[in-house]
Amino acid sequence: MTVVLNELLNERDTPVEEVMARHFVPAYRQRTDGTWADWAEVARNLTRIRTAIRSVRIEMLDELTDGRAYADRHVLTVEMADGTSQVRESYVFGSRAEDGRFERLEEVTLVTSTDGSR
């Protein structure tokens, strides 16, 4: 997941849709903090997020794959375009398709700091 997050959030020369096509099936669905989004909604959200951030440091704390089941806990240290920062801890559970791309992710995120410290 570290590679996926890095490509989606830090590698801005590649369009979001191209990165998503590599890592997510067309029927991909994501639930973040209780709200479901389909592939197109996730792409729109990521495009908007890319304009609001300057960079993201990704720290994978725990990661587990069991067959097609996936889970992780990661921390994102986000430097916003306006110079402020946030630290966000996420808990992710999901599943992968036969080809290895994600078909579903469910995520709960906690903002643990808005000044860059944990």
Disulfide bonds with the S-S distance in Angstrom:
none
